[in-house]
Amino acid sequence: MDEEIKKNLLDIQQRIREANPDGKEIEVVGVTKTHEASVIKAALKAGIDHIGENKVQEFLDKYEEIHESHPEIKWHMVGHLQRNKVKYIVGKTTLIHSLDSLRLAKEINKRGKGEGIKVNTLLQVNVAKEDSKFGLFLEDIPSFIKEIDEFQGLKIQGLMTMAPFYEDVEKTRDCFKRLKELFEALKKRPQNNVEMKYLSMGMTNDFEVAVEEGSNMVRLGRTLFGKRGS
């Protein structure tokens, strides 16, 4: 397993270099949904310390199993987050990618203030307005940011999206391009709780196009770790 993940990572890094001729830093988040904690340990050996989980309970199980022995792991919550689960992950995650409503923002803020920290988050944006996906719409982002301007328990560090799935991956380009334009526009509008640092775009099927369009954080599961477990 260790050698396979190393090989896969080398291939991914080469593909990122080809999509990123300027050589900007691209963070690879290894998404270990349904994989055992041993896969995370293999990822660490390969050089990946940013680990993403989709479900809170699975995250907590793995965190409890390996956090003490591997405190260097930077945990990302990349899946949909319910308000009643926020209390379990605040203080444990490096970055929550899926802030998608004001009600969720209020809960994260409450829990962050209770812990005396600012919880780092990304705004999840449903660029294509797909019914099957969560996320704020592009046009709602500026007003949403104003709503949370005085929150003391969270910080928005960028934007995240999931593009529609197309057999022709070129069709994802417009989605990524539009989010990059918003990302750049928000950089020019200083807000207390906003730092446009991360643009989390791109998964196994489309990460090269996402990088070409400005992503600096990709979320990779199957292409890195192989087929998921049950």
C-alpha positions as a Markdown table, in Angstrom:
| # | Residue | x | y | z |
|---|---|---|---|---|
| 1 | Met | 0.0 | 0.0 | 0.0 |
| 2 | Asp | 2.8 | 2.4 | 0.9 |
| 3 | Glu | 4.5 | 2.1 | -2.5 |
| 4 | Glu | 1.2 | 2.4 | -4.4 |
| 5 | Ile | 0.3 | 5.6 | -2.7 |
| 6 | Lys | 3.8 | 7.0 | -3.2 |
| 7 | Lys | 3.6 | 6.1 | -6.9 |
| 8 | Asn | 0.1 | 7.7 | -7.2 |
| 9 | Leu | 1.3 | 10.9 | -5.5 |
| 10 | Leu | 4.3 | 11.2 | -7.8 |
| 11 | Asp | 1.9 | 10.9 | -10.8 |
| 12 | Ile | -0.4 | 13.5 | -9.3 |
| 13 | Gln | 2.4 | 15.9 | -8.6 |
| 14 | Gln | 3.6 | 15.6 | -12.2 |
| 15 | Arg | 0.1 | 16.3 | -13.5 |
| 16 | Ile | -0.2 | 19.3 | -11.2 |
| 17 | Arg | 3.1 | 20.6 | -12.5 |
| 18 | Glu | 1.9 | 20.3 | -16.1 |
| 19 | Ala | -1.3 | 22.2 | -15.2 |
| 20 | Asn | 0.6 | 24.7 | -13.1 |
| 21 | Pro | 3.5 | 26.0 | -15.2 |
| 22 | Asp | 4.0 | 29.0 | -12.9 |
| 23 | Gly | 4.9 | 26.6 | -10.0 |
| 24 | Lys | 2.5 | 28.1 | -7.4 |
| 25 | Glu | 2.0 | 26.0 | -4.3 |
| 26 | Ile | -0.9 | 23.6 | -4.6 |
| 27 | Glu | -2.0 | 21.8 | -1.4 |
| 28 | Val | -3.1 | 18.2 | -1.9 |
| 29 | Val | -5.8 | 17.1 | 0.6 |
| 30 | Gly | -6.0 | 13.3 | 0.7 |
| 31 | Val | -9.6 | 12.3 | 1.2 |
| 32 | Thr | -9.7 | 9.0 | 3.0 |
| 33 | Lys | -13.5 | 8.4 | 3.1 |
| 34 | Thr | -14.2 | 4.7 | 3.9 |
| 35 | His | -10.5 | 3.9 | 4.1 |
| 36 | Glu | -8.9 | 2.5 | 7.2 |
| 37 | Ala | -6.6 | 4.6 | 9.4 |
| 38 | Ser | -3.7 | 2.6 | 8.0 |
| 39 | Val | -4.2 | 4.4 | 4.7 |
| 40 | Ile | -3.7 | 7.8 | 6.5 |
| 41 | Lys | -0.4 | 6.5 | 8.0 |
| 42 | Ala | 0.7 | 5.4 | 4.5 |
| 43 | Ala | -0.2 | 8.9 | 3.2 |
| 44 | Leu | 2.0 | 10.5 | 5.9 |
| 45 | Lys | 4.9 | 8.3 | 4.8 |
| 46 | Ala | 4.4 | 9.5 | 1.2 |
| 47 | Gly | 4.4 | 13.1 | 2.4 |
| 48 | Ile | 0.7 | 14.0 | 2.7 |
| 49 | Asp | -0.3 | 15.4 | 6.0 |
| 50 | His | -3.5 | 17.2 | 5.0 |
| 51 | Ile | -6.3 | 14.6 | 5.4 |
| 52 | Gly | -9.9 | 15.1 | 4.4 |
| 53 | Glu | -13.0 | 13.3 | 5.8 |
| 54 | Asn | -16.6 | 13.5 | 4.6 |
| 55 | Lys | -18.5 | 12.3 | 7.6 |
| 56 | Val | -18.1 | 13.5 | 11.2 |
| 57 | Gln | -18.3 | 10.1 | 12.9 |
| 58 | Glu | -15.8 | 8.6 | 10.6 |
| 59 | Phe | -13.5 | 11.5 | 11.2 |
| 60 | Leu | -13.9 | 11.2 | 15.0 |
| 61 | Asp | -13.1 | 7.4 | 14.9 |
| 62 | Lys | -9.9 | 8.0 | 12.9 |
| 63 | Tyr | -8.9 | 11.1 | 14.9 |
| 64 | Glu | -9.2 | 9.1 | 18.2 |
| 65 | Glu | -7.2 | 6.2 | 16.7 |
| 66 | Ile | -4.2 | 8.1 | 15.4 |
| 67 | His | -4.2 | 11.7 | 16.6 |
| 68 | Glu | -2.0 | 11.0 | 19.6 |
| 69 | Ser | 0.6 | 9.2 | 17.6 |
| 70 | His | 0.4 | 11.6 | 14.6 |
| 71 | Pro | -0.4 | 15.1 | 15.9 |
| 72 | Glu | 1.1 | 16.5 | 12.7 |
| 73 | Ile | -2.0 | 15.6 | 10.7 |
| 74 | Lys | -4.0 | 18.6 | 9.4 |
| 75 | Trp | -7.6 | 17.5 | 9.4 |
| 76 | His | -10.1 | 18.8 | 6.9 |
| 77 | Met | -13.9 | 18.4 | 7.0 |
| 78 | Val | -14.8 | 18.3 | 3.3 |
| 79 | Gly | -18.3 | 16.9 | 3.5 |
| 80 | His | -21.7 | 18.4 | 4.3 |
| 81 | Leu | -21.7 | 19.5 | 8.0 |
| 82 | Gln | -24.9 | 19.4 | 10.1 |
| 83 | Arg | -25.2 | 22.0 | 12.9 |
| 84 | Asn | -25.7 | 19.4 | 15.6 |
| 85 | Lys | -22.3 | 17.9 | 14.7 |
| 86 | Val | -20.2 | 21.1 | 14.9 |
| 87 | Lys | -19.5 | 20.7 | 18.6 |
| 88 | Tyr | -17.7 | 17.4 | 18.0 |
| 89 | Ile | -15.1 | 18.7 | 15.5 |
| 90 | Val | -14.4 | 22.3 | 16.6 |
| 91 | Gly | -10.8 | 22.4 | 17.9 |
| 92 | Lys | -9.9 | 19.3 | 16.0 |
| 93 | Thr | -10.1 | 20.4 | 12.4 |
| 94 | Thr | -7.6 | 22.6 | 10.5 |
| 95 | Leu | -10.2 | 23.7 | 8.0 |
| 96 | Ile | -13.9 | 23.2 | 7.4 |
| 97 | His | -14.6 | 23.3 | 3.7 |
| 98 | Ser | -18.4 | 23.2 | 3.8 |
| 99 | Leu | -19.8 | 26.3 | 5.4 |
| 100 | Asp | -23.0 | 26.7 | 3.4 |
| 101 | Ser | -25.6 | 28.6 | 5.5 |
| 102 | Leu | -25.9 | 31.4 | 8.0 |
| 103 | Arg | -27.4 | 29.0 | 10.6 |
| 104 | Leu | -24.3 | 26.8 | 10.3 |
| 105 | Ala | -22.1 | 29.9 | 10.6 |
| 106 | Lys | -23.8 | 30.9 | 13.8 |
| 107 | Glu | -23.3 | 27.5 | 15.3 |
| 108 | Ile | -19.6 | 27.4 | 14.3 |
| 109 | Asn | -19.2 | 30.9 | 15.7 |
| 110 | Lys | -20.8 | 29.9 | 19.0 |
| 111 | Arg | -18.6 | 26.8 | 19.4 |
| 112 | Gly | -15.5 | 28.6 | 18.4 |
| 113 | Lys | -16.1 | 31.4 | 20.9 |
| 114 | Gly | -16.8 | 28.7 | 23.5 |
| 115 | Glu | -13.4 | 27.2 | 22.8 |
| 116 | Gly | -11.7 | 30.6 | 22.6 |
| 117 | Ile | -10.6 | 30.0 | 19.0 |
| 118 | Lys | -11.4 | 31.1 | 15.5 |
| 119 | Val | -12.6 | 28.1 | 13.5 |
| 120 | Asn | -11.1 | 28.2 | 10.0 |
| 121 | Thr | -13.7 | 27.7 | 7.3 |
| 122 | Leu | -14.3 | 27.9 | 3.5 |
| 123 | Leu | -17.5 | 29.0 | 2.0 |
| 124 | Gln | -19.0 | 26.2 | -0.1 |
| 125 | Val | -20.3 | 27.7 | -3.3 |
| 126 | Asn | -22.8 | 25.9 | -5.6 |
| 127 | Val | -21.6 | 27.6 | -8.8 |
| 128 | Ala | -23.8 | 25.6 | -11.1 |
| 129 | Lys | -26.9 | 25.7 | -8.8 |
| 130 | Glu | -27.3 | 22.0 | -8.9 |
| 131 | Asp | -30.2 | 20.7 | -6.8 |
| 132 | Ser | -28.1 | 17.7 | -5.7 |
| 133 | Lys | -25.4 | 19.8 | -4.1 |
| 134 | Phe | -25.2 | 22.0 | -1.1 |
| 135 | Gly | -23.7 | 25.5 | -1.1 |
| 136 | Leu | -24.4 | 29.2 | -1.4 |
| 137 | Phe | -24.9 | 30.7 | -4.8 |
| 138 | Leu | -22.3 | 33.0 | -6.2 |
| 139 | Glu | -24.5 | 36.1 | -6.0 |
| 140 | Asp | -25.2 | 35.4 | -2.3 |
| 141 | Ile | -21.6 | 35.4 | -1.2 |
| 142 | Pro | -21.0 | 39.2 | -0.7 |
| 143 | Ser | -24.1 | 39.7 | 1.5 |
| 144 | Phe | -23.3 | 36.5 | 3.4 |
| 145 | Ile | -19.8 | 37.8 | 4.3 |
| 146 | Lys | -21.3 | 41.0 | 5.6 |
| 147 | Glu | -23.6 | 39.0 | 7.8 |
| 148 | Ile | -20.8 | 37.3 | 9.6 |
| 149 | Asp | -18.4 | 40.3 | 9.7 |
| 150 | Glu | -18.6 | 40.7 | 13.5 |
| 151 | Phe | -18.4 | 37.0 | 14.3 |
| 152 | Gln | -15.5 | 36.3 | 16.7 |
| 153 | Gly | -15.5 | 32.5 | 16.6 |
| 154 | Leu | -14.8 | 31.8 | 13.0 |
| 155 | Lys | -12.7 | 33.0 | 10.1 |
| 156 | Ile | -13.4 | 32.5 | 6.3 |
| 157 | Gln | -10.2 | 31.5 | 4.6 |
| 158 | Gly | -11.5 | 31.1 | 1.1 |
| 159 | Leu | -14.0 | 29.3 | -1.2 |
| 160 | Met | -14.8 | 25.7 | -2.1 |
| 161 | Thr | -16.8 | 24.2 | -4.9 |
| 162 | Met | -17.7 | 20.9 | -6.5 |
| 163 | Ala | -18.1 | 21.1 | -10.2 |
| 164 | Pro | -20.8 | 19.2 | -12.0 |
| 165 | Phe | -19.6 | 15.8 | -13.3 |
| 166 | Tyr | -19.1 | 15.7 | -17.0 |
| 167 | Glu | -17.6 | 13.0 | -19.2 |
| 168 | Asp | -15.9 | 15.8 | -21.1 |
| 169 | Val | -13.9 | 17.4 | -18.2 |
| 170 | Glu | -13.4 | 20.6 | -20.2 |
| 171 | Lys | -17.0 | 21.5 | -19.4 |
| 172 | Thr | -16.0 | 22.0 | -15.8 |
| 173 | Arg | -13.8 | 24.9 | -16.8 |
| 174 | Asp | -16.5 | 27.6 | -16.6 |
| 175 | Cys | -17.5 | 26.6 | -13.1 |
| 176 | Phe | -13.9 | 27.0 | -11.8 |
| 177 | Lys | -13.3 | 30.1 | -13.8 |
| 178 | Arg | -16.3 | 31.8 | -12.3 |
| 179 | Leu | -15.3 | 30.9 | -8.7 |
| 180 | Lys | -11.8 | 32.2 | -9.3 |
| 181 | Glu | -13.2 | 35.5 | -10.4 |
| 182 | Leu | -15.2 | 35.8 | -7.2 |
| 183 | Phe | -12.2 | 34.8 | -5.2 |
| 184 | Glu | -10.1 | 37.6 | -6.7 |
| 185 | Ala | -12.8 | 40.1 | -6.3 |
| 186 | Leu | -13.2 | 39.3 | -2.6 |
| 187 | Lys | -9.5 | 39.8 | -2.0 |
| 188 | Lys | -10.0 | 43.4 | -2.9 |
| 189 | Arg | -12.8 | 43.9 | -0.3 |
| 190 | Pro | -11.3 | 43.8 | 3.2 |
| 191 | Gln | -13.5 | 42.3 | 5.9 |
| 192 | Asn | -12.8 | 41.5 | 9.5 |
| 193 | Asn | -13.4 | 37.7 | 9.2 |
| 194 | Val | -12.3 | 37.1 | 5.7 |
| 195 | Glu | -8.9 | 36.1 | 4.2 |
| 196 | Met | -9.1 | 34.8 | 0.7 |
| 197 | Lys | -6.2 | 32.3 | 1.1 |
| 198 | Tyr | -7.5 | 29.0 | -0.2 |
| 199 | Leu | -9.4 | 28.2 | -3.4 |
| 200 | Ser | -10.5 | 24.6 | -2.9 |
| 201 | Met | -11.4 | 23.3 | -6.3 |
| 202 | Gly | -10.8 | 20.0 | -8.1 |
| 203 | Met | -11.3 | 16.4 | -7.3 |
| 204 | Thr | -10.1 | 13.1 | -9.0 |
| 205 | Asn | -12.1 | 13.7 | -12.2 |
| 206 | Asp | -11.3 | 17.4 | -12.8 |
| 207 | Phe | -8.3 | 18.6 | -10.7 |
| 208 | Glu | -6.1 | 19.4 | -13.6 |
| 209 | Val | -8.6 | 21.8 | -15.1 |
| 210 | Ala | -9.2 | 23.3 | -11.6 |
| 211 | Val | -5.5 | 23.9 | -11.2 |
| 212 | Glu | -5.3 | 25.5 | -14.6 |
| 213 | Glu | -8.1 | 27.9 | -13.6 |
| 214 | Gly | -6.5 | 28.9 | -10.3 |
| 215 | Ser | -7.2 | 26.3 | -7.6 |
| 216 | Asn | -4.5 | 26.1 | -4.9 |
| 217 | Met | -6.1 | 23.2 | -3.0 |
| 218 | Val | -7.3 | 19.9 | -4.5 |
| 219 | Arg | -9.3 | 17.2 | -2.7 |
| 220 | Leu | -8.2 | 13.8 | -4.0 |
| 221 | Gly | -9.4 | 10.3 | -3.0 |
| 222 | Arg | -9.6 | 7.6 | -5.6 |
| 223 | Thr | -6.7 | 8.8 | -7.7 |
| 224 | Leu | -4.5 | 8.8 | -4.7 |
| 225 | Phe | -5.7 | 5.9 | -2.5 |
| 226 | Gly | -7.4 | 3.7 | -5.1 |
| 227 | Lys | -10.9 | 2.2 | -4.9 |
| 228 | Arg | -12.8 | 3.0 | -1.7 |
| 229 | Gly | -13.7 | 0.4 | 0.9 |
| 230 | Ser | -17.3 | -0.4 | 1.8 |
